[in-house]
Amino acid sequence: MENLPIPDVGETLTRISVLSPAAQVAAVVGIACIAIAWIWTRRPAQGPGMETFQLVIASLTEQAKATNALAEQVERIVEQNSVIIARLPVGVVERVG
């Protein structure tokens, strides 16, 4: 539809003027309907609604909770590893490092 040529307004008015009065009214109403439909289809799309924002906020909150839980687990693992490393004999740690 983007490649359709714009009709010649003068020619369109000339063609409408030779019609009967009832046909002229019908032609103008038809052209108006086409113009309204053309404008309506090119209106900007609506943005996200409040429900979408609330869903995004809820999902981000859940993601933050999961990230905090993961950080706590990693911290516990690091502590456990340090305890294990402290128990190892000195020579083993130097050979690994």
C-alpha positions in Angstrom: 0.0 0.0 0.0 2.9 2.3 0.5 3.6 2.5 -3.3 0.1 3.5 -4.3 0.1 6.8 -6.3 -1.8 9.8 -4.9 -4.9 10.4 -7.1 -5.3 13.6 -9.0 -7.7 15.7 -6.9 -8.8 17.9 -9.8 -9.7 14.9 -12.0 -11.5 13.3 -9.1 -13.6 16.4 -8.5 -14.4 16.7 -12.2 -15.6 13.1 -12.3 -17.7 13.6 -9.1 -19.3 16.9 -10.5 -20.9 15.1 -13.5 -22.7 12.7 -11.1 -26.2 13.2 -9.8 -26.5 14.9 -6.4 -27.2 11.7 -4.6 -24.2 10.0 -6.3 -22.1 13.0 -5.4 -23.0 12.7 -1.7 -22.3 9.0 -1.9 -18.9 9.6 -3.6 -17.9 12.1 -1.0 -18.9 9.8 1.9 -17.0 7.0 0.3 -13.9 9.1 -0.2 -14.2 10.3 3.4 -14.5 6.7 4.7 -11.4 5.7 2.7 -9.5 8.8 4.0 -10.5 7.9 7.6 -9.5 4.3 7.2 -6.1 5.4 5.7 -5.5 7.8 8.6 -6.6 5.2 11.2 -4.3 2.5 9.9 -1.3 4.8 10.1 -1.9 6.0 13.7 1.0 5.2 16.1 0.7 1.9 18.0 -0.2 2.1 21.6 2.5 1.7 24.2 2.6 -0.8 26.9 -0.1 -0.5 29.6 0.1 -0.4 33.3 -0.4 -4.1 33.6 2.8 -4.7 31.5 4.8 -2.4 33.7 3.6 -4.2 36.8 4.5 -7.6 35.3 8.0 -6.3 34.4 8.5 -4.9 37.9 7.4 -8.2 39.5 9.7 -10.2 37.3 12.6 -7.8 38.1 11.9 -8.2 41.8 11.9 -12.0 41.4 15.2 -11.8 39.5 16.8 -9.7 42.2 15.7 -12.2 44.9 17.2 -15.0 42.9 20.4 -13.1 42.3 20.7 -12.4 46.0 20.1 -16.1 46.9 22.8 -17.1 44.4 25.3 -14.6 45.8 24.7 -16.0 49.3 25.3 -19.6 48.1 28.5 -18.5 46.3 29.6 -16.8 49.5 29.0 -20.0 51.5 30.9 -22.0 48.9 33.9 -19.6 49.2 33.8 -19.9 53.0 33.7 -23.7 52.7 36.6 -23.7 50.3 38.7 -21.5 52.6 38.0 -23.9 55.5 39.1 -26.9 53.3 42.2 -25.1 52.1 43.1 -24.2 55.7 43.0 -27.9 56.6 45.3 -29.0 53.8 49.0 -29.4 54.5 51.2 -26.5 53.4 53.0 -28.5 50.7 49.7 -29.4 48.9 48.6 -25.9 48.6 51.9 -24.7 47.2 52.0 -27.5 44.6 48.4 -26.7 43.4 48.9 -22.9 43.3 
